Amino acid sequence: QKVAIIRRKTDGISYEDAEGNIQRISDLGKAATTAAPALKPKKKLEIPVPLITEVGAYEADVPPTYRRPDAFVRHIRPKAEEVEESVEYNLDGEDEAWLENHPR
């Protein structure tokens, strides 16, 4: 759709209204409100907010011997001292062939 450019007060805008009638606007203030499409108010989204509550009986309900199941854990970050001691190496096909030919 083309945009009408109004340079002088005497310029006007002709447009077709919702019923198909040709309308002419010469008042710039009226043109700004009439020719612009009416904006529908956006539907307000309801975003759920989680509630945080302290479990008072946690120490009594969870025994000190409880261990977190590994099935639910994807990754545990290593401690800083563990990172300093570890060596990361990616084994490629040539390395695998060497290991196969040189068993311990």
Number of C-alpha atoms within 10 A of each C-alpha: 3 4 5 12 9 13 8 9 9 9 13 16 15 13 14 11 11 7 6 8 9 10 11 12 16 15 13 16 9 11 16 11 10 13 16 9 8 8 6 6 6 6 6 6 6 6 6 6 6 6 6 6 6 7 8 8 8 9 9 8 9 10 9 8 6 7 8 8 7 8 6 7 8 6 7 6 7 10 8 8 8 10 11 9 7 9 7 6 6 5 8 8 8 8 10 11 10 10 11 9 8 8 6 5
